[in-house]
Each structure stands twice: as C-alpha cells, then as structure tokens.
Amino acid sequence: MKTVRITMAQALVRFLDRQYIELDGVEHKFVNAMFGVFGHGCVVGVGQALQQGGHGIRFLQGKNEQNMALAATAFAKQKNRTEIIPCVSSIGPGAMNMVTAAGCATANRIPLLLLPGDTFACRQPDPVLQQAEFFGSFGQTVTDAFRGVCHYFDRIERPEQLMTAAIHAMRVLTDPADTGAVCLAMPQDVEGEAYDYPESFLRKRVWHLDRRVPTGAQTERAARLIRRAKKPILICGGGVRYSFAGDALKSFCESTGIPFAETQAGKGVLPWSHPLNLGGIGVTGGQAANLLAKEADLVIAAGTRLTDFTTSSKWLFREDTQFVSLNICPFDAVKMDGEPILCDAREGLTELEKALKGYAPEWGGRIAEARDRWNATVDGWYGKQSEQGLCQTRALGIINEFMQPGDIAVGSAGSLPGDMQRLFRPGDRDTYHMEYGFSNMGYETNGALGVKLACPDREVYTFFGDGTYLMAHSELLTCVQEGLRVHFCLFDNSGWGCIENLQNNQGADTFGTVFRFRNPETGELDGEILPVDFAKNAEAYGLKTYSIRTEKELKEALADALKQDRPVLYDIKVLPGTMTPGYESWWRVGVAEVSEMPRVQKAYEDLMEHVRDTRKF
C-alpha cells in the first residue's frame, strides 16, 4: 500500500480538494474554496496546510465565524447543494460562533461543513486559552454544542481517525435525504500530527446522486388518491428546486390542470405569471393560494417540509383533506398524515404525470379568478403611496421592477419575507433565494456574499431591515475585499417592525421593539427614535452608499449603482407599519392565558377559537 506522510490538516485539505459530486452524468467539484477566521486553534494546522499549497482550494477570509458560515450556507443553497464552502475556526468562541449557522443549515437541509478547532487531545497543557472546563468530564468541550444542530458530528482525536470521519462527513453532505450541517471538531495538537495516509484515501472520489424513482406500487397508490379528488392542489417546496424539477413540475401541472402554490424555498421554480401558479401559500402567502387551499380535498406536497408557515399552523386545510407527499426524506413524507411517496421530486412528478393521463380536476374558472384578483392586489401594494414618506411595499416594488430577469433576490427574516413571498415577482429560475426555515437574522447581509460567490456574473440584491444590519453585517467588508458588487437594500423602519406588528396583533402595546432613547421621565425605552445613518456606516467599510427617502432618490440610486465596481448599500428610510398583512391565514403563537389587559384576553379567545378549527394530525 502506497502512503504519504502528512499532517492531519494537510490530509484534510487534500481530501476535500479531491471530492466530486455527479448528477445526471455531470460532475461538479464539491469544494473549491474554504472560509476561515484564523486563531491559535487552527492557524498553524489547517492554516498551514492551506498556505503551503499543493491543492486547488481558494482561501476566503471571513470576518466573523457565524457570518462566514451563513455565507457558506447561502452558497450551497444557491448551488442547489452541488458545491460547498467548508468553514474553519479556532477553538472556544470562534467555534461557538458557528453553532447558529449550523442550526440554520440543518433547518433548511443545506450541506455545511464546519471545521472548528478544539482543545488538546493529549490534555497536557489543559486548560488552554479559550477552553471551558466541564467538571463532569475531561472529554467534554464546547464543540459538543454542535451535536444538537448537526446531522453528523465527530471529534478527530488521532490523525488516522480522519479517514472514517471524512468519509462519513461526505456521506451526509451529499445525501439529499439526510443532509445538513456536519461538524468535524479538530483538537489543535492533532491538526499538526503526521500520519502515513494511504494514497487511496487522497484519490479523486465521485459521489453519485442517483435519482430515486418511485416504485410502481407507490405511483399507483398516489394516482388512485389523486383521481378521486375533485379539487387538488400541489405545493412546490425547495426539494423541487434542488432536484432541478422545474420542467417536470411545469409538464405535470399543465398536463393535469392541477394548480400549484409555492413555499418560500419553492418560489421562483416556475414563473409567477404561469396560469396555474397560485403564488405563496400559508402565513406569508397570498389570497389566491390560501383561498383555494381551504377548498382543496387533496394536497400533493412536492419536496416540502410542511412547516407551520406553509400550513398556517395546520389550520389552513380541512380535517378530511388528504395529503400525498413526494419526498426523498421519509421524515418529511409522513407529515400531515400524508401518503408517503419516497422519491426524487423530478422522477415522482414524471411518473405521476404518466399515471394520471386523462385526469382533470373540477376547479373550473376558480384558478384564473383567484389569480386575477390577487395580481390586482399585488399591483396595489406595489403602487401604494403616502404623503408621510416612502412605503415599504412601494420601495420593494420599485426595486423588483428595476431588476433584470437574471438578477437574484435574497432574504431571510423580518417583515420583508412576508412581503416578498406575497408580492415579489422573480425573473428567471433560481433568482429567488429565501432562507425561511430558520428565519436567521443576519443571513441576508452575509448570505448575499455566498450567493454572489456562487453566481459572480449576476447582480445580487439582498433585502433586510435595520434590525438585521445591526446584528450581523461583517461580511460587507469581505465583499469589498473581494471586489464583489452586491446590492444591500436596507429598509430602515426604526426597529423590529415585524415583531412589533406581531406584538400589537396579539393585544399587546408596543414594548421593546422600536429603537428609541431611554426616556429620563418614564425610565422606559419610549423616548425619541434613535437616528442612525447606515449609509455613513457602510461607507466607512468602503461601500458606495445612498441615503434614500423618496421614490426619485431610489430610482436614481438603482441606476447609478450599476456603474460602480464595488458593493453598494441603499439606506432606505421607510414608513413603519407599511408591510403587507396576512391573507386568509393564521399563525399559532403563545398568547398569555391570563392577563389584566382586555386586548390580550381577546387575543387568547381568538387563539382558542382557531385551535378548535385546526387539524390535530
């Protein structure tokens, strides 16, 4: 057996550099770059391995560990899970900073490889700098926190352990049914230890994404249920996008006449103008999809996790509505008591179309009627004006109308995801990029970097509020460093407007959700609004910035930004409370059962009334 004597970190870099993924006969190199924030737990290990060369991995300098990992998550999502950017950190706080991003990737079923440094495996220098000691076990370190948010976790305490750990890491990262965050914790002494690694471990390795076709019996069961239905609808989830099933969805719906609604992850797979596209469904959905969902006697759930936002906390559908789930993941396929069809979304839709030849639903003119009414509503929101200032939906509409078909829109948290699922009209396929499984504030500002790295030749517009900017905007500097023109669209409504709206709708007065000075007279945070010049802040990083308060200023800024050779930020001052409301939907949140406030008491009564009307299974 031929071997090569190298360190564990050097072997890891060489291994990752030789991983490929194959889908439909096309090979994709799985790792071309690596994010890192160097510290004493990794700079002389993985850092040294990257620096000495002999590989094809480009180093990307993150500025905050959580934020670079969010960028890596967005990169893999935009690449439809065919390529990743691993993230390396030091020990202690550097490692812990990536836990949130791990949760985000796992919630969204996106492959993310995390390589945090760890304490010494030999334990001789303990306790080392940044080591948290746990009195119950010397074997426990802070990286154990990753176990709860990763699909695979391993700690490499001897250099030869890398071989099994790396193979199993790749197994999970390339498994569409079981993917998510993967953590390989690396004690800092082991990173530098040498071992005689077999050359076979370091060879080119191709991981095949073989499409799973539904069995004949599964297809027959699903077709039988659908044929009995009079008013079926289909929900298009992220699995349709990740399996490149857009054409199959189009053919299936046009062949059968079954309309489809979109989740946040499935939006944009087919054009918003398609005559069978009902638009967004659920809590942040629109009127067309939600009205027809209430009438549906059968739901075809294609590649969706059926979250509470998609199902309106299980309130949207009748108790007797049947679910047929086309999903590669058994865990998701049985939700809502669905008939599980375990398959790749493209293959499942293709086989079902064949089995349903001659079938037609009984929607009649309801689909066109609902779509026409909703499109008129969208036009109204996009055109909404106020003498008091710029409305949020109007600003969104101006940007949406300015963007070209190939431009990509990014979002994640706050009120904007609701506005975007309801109103946004994407251009070409894969131009709507919304992380809403974790609703991770900070994903928008940092994920935009990942999306731009995935699609460097396309314009990327990311939409977020002032609350998100204040939480996490470190990778704006990385965009400057890499010369990436990303459009950062900051909607400043002076607080966490989405949560204030939720707070008020559940009977409570505004409290702690608006950014105000502390009032010396009341002792509360109810003084004047905190004035923040976000344009100046971003300008200090090196971005081209625009301060915007009018439609004219926004339109001029959008045009001028295309002349720039660096990232840009639009500091858009919008009127608070000018987001869209819910349409024929409900979201279950915890409301105080006992309160002295009459409006809260009424909110709890409303909660109980909705709970009584909600599916229990």
N, C-alpha and C positions, 0 to 999 in steps of 0.2 A: 504494500500500500504506500503510495507516494504521499508525503506530508510536507507541510511548510510550517516553520516555527515563527509564529507571530503572536502579538498580544491579543487578548480577548477583544479589545476595542477595534484593533485593526481587522480582525476576522469578521466582526460585526459589520463594519463598513464594507468590506469586500463582499460579504454575503448579500447585503442589501443591494449592492450595485449590480448583482447578477440575477435579480428576481424579475420575472416577466409574467404577464397575465395574458391569456389568449381567450378571445371571444369571437365567435363566428369566423374563425380562421385568421383573425388579425391579432398579432402580438403587440402588446403595449409594455414598454419598460416601466416597471412598477415604481421605482424610486430614482428620481433624477436630481433631487435636492434634499437638503436637511436644514431645518431651523435649529438654532441654538442660542442660548444665553449662557456663556461660559462662566464657570466658577471653579472653586477648588475641587469640587466633586466630579468634574468632567473635563476640564480644560487640558489636563495632561494625559487624559485617557482617550476619549472619543475625539477631543480637540486635536491631539497629536496625530491620531490616525487620519483625520481629515486633512490636516496640514501637510503630511508627508506625501500625499498623492498616491498614484497607482490605482485610481478609481475614477468614475465619471460622475461623482456626486458634487453638486454645487452647494456651497455653504451660504445660508441666508441668516443674517444677523438679526435675531429678534430683539425687542426692547423690553418685553415683559413676557414671562413664560405662559401665562394664561392666554394672552392676546395672540402670541405666535401660534399657539395650539388651536385657537379658534380660526386663525387664518388657514392653518393646515386642514382643518375640518371643512372649511368652505372650499378649499382647493379640491379635495377629494369628492365633495358633493358635485361641484361643477364639472368634474371629470367623469361623472356618473360612476364613481368608485373604481375606475380602471387605473388610477395612479394616486400615490400618496406622498406626503412630505413628513417624514419622521421628525420628532421634536426631542432635543436633548437638553437636559438641565443639570444643574448642580444638585447638591443634597438639600435637605431641610426646606426652607421657604421657597427656594427655586422649584423644587419638586412639587410641593404642595400647591403652588400656584396653578399647576396644570390639572388639578382634580376637577375643577368646574368644567374645563374644556372636555375632559374625559366623559363627564356626565352628559354634556351636550352631544358629543359624537355618538355615544351609546343610545341616547334617547331617539336620535334621528337615524340610527342604523348606518352610520358612516364610518368607514375604516380610519382609525387614527392610531399611529404607533408612537407611544411615549417611552422615552429612554431616560428616566431620572437617575441621577447619581444617588448613592446610598452610603451608609456608614461602612466602616471596615469590616470585612468578613472575618478577619483574624482577631478582631476585637482588642488588639494590643494597645492602640492609642486611645481607647474609649475613656471618657466621652469626648468625641472630636467636635470641632467647631460646627455649629448648627445641628447637633444631634440632640433630639429629645429622647430622654431615657424613660422607659416604662418599667416600673419596679417589678411587675409580674413576670417579665420575660426579657432576657437579653436579646432574643431573636426577633423581637418586635421593633419596627422602625416606623417612621411617619409614612413611608411609602406603602404600608399596609392599608392606608386610606384608599388606595386605588382599587382594592379588591371589590369594594361596593359599587364601583362605577365602570368597571371594565368587564369585557366578555372573556378576557384571558389575562391572568397575572402570573408572573414568575419572577423569582429573585435569583440571579446568577451568582452563586457563592463560590463556584470553582470555574475556571475558564472552560473546561470541557463541557460544562452544563449548557453553554451557549448553543450547542448543536441541536439538542432536543428543544430547547426553549425557542430558538429562532424558527425551527420548522413548525412548531405549533402556533407561534405567533402568525406566521404566514397562512397557516390553515384557517385561522379565524378571520384575518384581514381580507382574504379572498373568498370567503363563504357568504354568498348573498343572503342566506337564511340566518346566519349566526354572527354577522359582522358587527363591529362597534369599536370601542376603544380597547387597545391592547397595551399592557404595561410590562416592560422588562426592566425591573429595578437592578441597578448595577453598582454593587459595592465599589468604592473608588480604588481600593487596592487591587481588586480583581480585574478592573479595566486595564491595568497595566501589566498583568501577569501573562507570561508566554506559555504557549502550548503547541504541540505538534499536531496541527489541524490537518485532517485528510484533504487532499486536493478535491476529492469528490464533493465535500461539503461546500466548497467555494465555486463549484462549477455553475454554469448557466442553468437555471431551473425555471421551467414554464409551468404555471398553474392554470389549469383549464377550467373555464366557466362553461361547463356543458349545460345546455338549456334542458330543464326538466319538463317533459311533456306529460300532460295529464293522462292517466290510464283511460282505456275505453269505458270502463265502468264509471269512473268519475265524471267523464264528459256526458255520459248517458244520464246519470243522476241529475246533473246540473241542468241539462237541456230539458229534462222532464219537468223540473220545477219551473223553469222559465216559461215553457209552453203553457203551463196552467195559469200564468199570471196575465192579467189584463193591463196593468199599468206598472211595468217595471222601470226602474232607472238604474244607471250604472254610476258608481263613484270611482273616479280616476284618482289614484293615490301615487305616491312617489315611486312605488315599485314599477309602475308603467313607464315612468321616465328612465329609471335605472336599467330596465331591461330593453330599452330602445324600442318600445312597443307602440309608438305613436301611430305609425301606419296601420298596425294591426287594430288599434282602437278605432281609427277612422273607418276602416273597412267593416269592422264588426257593427258599429253603430249605424252606418249608412245602409248596410245590408239588412239589418233587423228593424231599423226605425226606433231603437231604444235610445232615449236621450241620456246624456251624461252630465254629472256635476263634478266639480273639482275641489280637491283638498288644497291646502297651501303648497304641499310638495308636488302635487299633480298639476297645478295650474300652469298653463302655457304649453302642455304637451300637444294640444291642438289649438288652432286659432280661436280667439274669443268670439269671432264672427261666425264660426261654424253654426249652421242652423239647428244642430242638436246639442249645442253647448249651453247648458243652463247657468254656467258660472259657478262661483264659490258656494259651498254648502256649509251649513252649520252656524255656529255662534257668530263667526265673522263672514258668513255667507250672505248672498243676496236673496231678494224676494222670489225670483224665478225658481231657483233650485229648492229653496225651503218650502215653498207652497206645493210644488209637485212632489216633494219628498213626503209630505203629510198625506198625500193621496196614494202613494206607491204601495202596492201589495207585495212587491218583491224588490230587493236591492242586490245588485251584483257589485260586490266590493272587490275591486281590482287593485291589488298592490297597496292597500291602505291599512294602517294600524287601527283605524276606527277610534280615534281619540275622542275625548269629551267635546272638543270644539267641532269635530266633524259630525257627531251625533247629537249635538246640543244636550250633552249630558244624558243621552239615551231618551230624551223627551221628544225628539223630532219625529220618530217613527211610531206607527201603530203597534199595539201589542201583538197583533197577528201578522205583521209584515215579516215575510221570510227573507233570510239572507243567504246568498250563495257567495262564498269567498274564494277568489282566485288569488292564492298567495304562496310564495315559496317557503314561507315560515309557518310551521304548524301552530306556533304560539298565537299568531295573528289570525290564522284561518278559522279558528273556532269561536272568535269573539261574536257577540250578539247572537249566540246560539246558531251560528251560520253552518251551512253545509260546506265542509272544507274540501276544496279542490287544490291539492298541493302541486303547484306547477309554476313555471316561469310565466310571467304575465303575457308576453307575446305569444307563446305557444298555447296558453289556455284560451286566449281570445280567438286565435286562429281556429282551433279545434271546435270551439263552441259555435263559431260562425257557420262552420260546415254542418253541424248538428241541428242548427236552427233554420235551415233553409226553408223558406215559405212561411216563416212565422212573422206576425205583425202585431204590435201592441194596439191598444184601443185609446190612445191619447187624443186622437183627432187633431183639432186645432189648438189644443191647450198649450202645446210646446211653443208654437210661434207667438201665441197671445202673451204668454208669460215672458218670453224673451223680449218682445217689442216693448212691453210695459217697463221691464227692468232697464233696457237700454236707454229709454227716455229718462228714467230716474238717474242713471249714471250721468247722462248729459247735463241734467240739472245740477248735480253736485259739482261736476267739473266747471260749470259756469257760475257757481254761487259767488256773489259779491257782497261786500258790506262797506258802508261808509266809514266804519270804525277801523278798518285795516284789511290785511290780506287773510282770507280764509284758508285753512289747511287744505281742504279739498280742491280749492281753486289753484293753489300753488302746485299740488300734486298733478292736477290736470295739465297745467302749462308744461311741466317737465315731461310728462307722459307723451303729450302731443309733439314735443320737440325731439324726443328720442327717435333714432332711426331703427329700422326693423331688427338689426343685428345687435343693438345695444342691450346690455344686461342690467336688470334692476335687482338690487339686493335689499333684504330687510330681515327683521327678526322680532323686535319687541316694541311694546307701547301701543298707541292707538293707530300708528301707521299700518301695521299688518292688517288690521281690520279694514281700513280704507283701501288698501291695496288688493286684498282678496275680493272685495266688493267691486271696486271701481277700475283697477288698473287693467289696461289693455296691452298685453305683451305683444312684441313683434314676432320674430322668428321663434322656432322651437328652442327650448333651453335658454330663454332670455329672462325668465322669472325665477329668481333664486331666493326663496324664503326659508329661513330656519325657524320653524314654529313648534317643533317637537319639545324644545326646552325653553323657548322664548327667552333666549340668553342675551340680556342687555350687554352690549359690547361686541356682539357678533357682527353687527352691521359695519361698525367702523373698522374692525380688524379683519373680518371675513372678506371685505371688499378687496383687501390685498391678495388673499388667496384666490379669489375669482379672477383678478387681473393677472396673476401669475399663470392661472390655467388658460386664460384667453387674452394674451398680451396684445393682440391686434384689434381688440374690440373695446368700445367705450363701456365703462362700468360706472353706473350711478347707484349710490347706496343711500338709503333713506332712514333717518333716525331723528330722535329728539334730543333736546339739550340734556335730559337726564342720562341718556346713554353716553353722550360725549363726555360728561363729567366722570362717568365710571371708568371708561376704558378707551383711550384714543392713542396709545403709544405707537401703534404701527403706522400712523400717519407719517411719522419720521422715516420709517422703513420705505414707504412709498417714495418719499423724497430721495432717500439714499439710492434706491434702485431706478430712479427716473421713470416712475410709473404714473401716467396721468389717470388718476381715479377721481371721479366727481363725488364729493362728500356733500350730501344735501341735508343740512342740519335745520330741522323745524323747531324753532325756539318758541315754546309756549309757556316758559317760566315755571316749569315744574314737571311732575309726573302726571300729565293730563289724563292719561288712560286710567290710572288708579284713582285719581280724583273723581273721574266720571263714574267708576265702579262704586266708589265710596258713597257718592251722592245718590246713585240709583238704588242703593240698599238702605236708604233712610238716614244716613249719617251726614253731618255737616262736614265741610272741608276741614281737614286736620292733618298736618304733616305732609301734604302732597304738593304744596306750592312753595317755590323758593322765595322766601321773604326774610327780611331782617327781623330779629327779635325785638318786640315792642317793649320798651322800658316801662310803659304804663301798665300793660297787662301781664308782662312776663312771658308771653307766648310768641310763637313764630307767626304773628299776624300783622307785622309792620309793612313797610313799603316793599315792592318787588325788588329782588336783587338784580341790578343791571349788570349784564355780562356781555362783553364784546368778544364773541367767539371768533370773529374774523381776525382780530388782532392776535388772539392766542394762537390760532393756526398759522398766521403769517410769521410768527416767531419761529415756527418749525421749518419754514421755507416754502409753504404752500402759497399759491396765488389765491387770494380770498376776495369775497364780495359781500358787502353789507346790503341786505335787501329788505325793503318794506313795502314795495309796490309791485304790481304786475310788470310794469315797464322795466323796472330795475332787474327783475328776474329774467325776463326775456333777453335783455341786453347782456346779462352775465352769462347765460347759457351759450349765446353765440360767441362771446369773447373767449370763453373757456376752451373752445376747440382750437384756438390759436396758441394755447400755452403748451409748454414742453415739460410740465410738472403737474403734480396733483393740485386740485382746486377744491376750495370749500365755499359753499354758499351758506351764509349765515342769514337764514330766512326767518324774520320775525312774523309769526302768525298769531291770529287771534285765538286765545284759549277757548276750548269748548266747541271748536268748529270741525270736529271729526264727524264721521257718519255714525248713525245709531244702528241698533240691531234690527233685523228684518225677519219676523216670523220665527224667532229663535229664543233660546233661553240657556243660561249658563248657571250651573249649580255651584254656589259658593257658600261658605259657612256664614250664617247670619245669627246674630245674638238671639237666643231663645227667650231671654229675659232682659228687658230694658225699660228705662224710665222715659225713653224717647218715643212718642207716638208713631213717628215715621219708621223707626226701626221695628216697632211692633207690627206695623202694617207690612213691612218687608218680610218679616218672618211668616206672617199669614200667607203671603203670596208664595213664599218658598214651599210651604207645606202643600199648598194647592197644586203647584207644579209637580212636586214629588209624587203626589197621588196619581198624576196623569203620566208618569214616567214608566217606561219599560223596566221591569225588575231583573231581566235576564237577557 
